[in-house]
Amino acid sequence: FTPVSLQKLTEGKLPQKPVLLAFIGGYQSFISDIFPLLEKYQMPAAVFTAPDLAGTYNAWQNPHDEPWQNLLTEKELKTLHKSGLVSLGALGLGGEDANRAPALDATVIVRESLFRFKTQLGLKAEGFAFWPAANFDAKQAAQLLPERFTGPVLTPRLGLNKRTGKRLFYKILFPAKNPRTVRYALWKRR
């Protein structure tokens, strides 16, 4: 498999057997443990984080089930972005589950998250990941996102991948700029 960036996925210029290394949450352990390996092997990856929680902790977790962990700071996110290896994507503002919100509130959560990524962090979100919302399809996601948003959208799909027999965790709903080209490129490389 060849790791690809969010940009390559959006453009549809894909190598044989592409894979997107997606890290959801934006935990500090990414910069201390994962990023050095990505640099060593020159592998692209994507980090999805909630813009309102940059530099804080994973407040969306119940601390009795999973300990709170520190999240990447604004400075660290900018360092990762400047590396050219790490694409950045947004999660809901404070890690909210858009799936549990009424339609209008879900739209606000998604659009405001993308807006704040730019205004608060000074970075462009190159993708969006629904978490833990597993019930969105491409049409529903398109209604929540701004019209000009062109990045890939990831959503969890729990269950079994019928083709491989393995558990399918994330599904890319649409890579926007030219979804037909990307779908064809992915199909051709199966």
Buried (B, 14 or more C-beta within 10 A) or exposed (E): EEBBBBBBBBBBEBEEEBEBBBBBBBBBEBBEEBBEEBEEEEBBBBBBBBBBBBBEBBEBBEEEEEEEEEBBBBEBBBBBBEEEBBBBBBBBBBBBBBBEBEEEEBBBBBBBBBBBBEEEBEBBBBBBBBBBBBEBEBEBBBEBBEEEBBBBBBBBBEEEEEEEEEEBEBBBBBBBBBBEBBBEBBEEEE
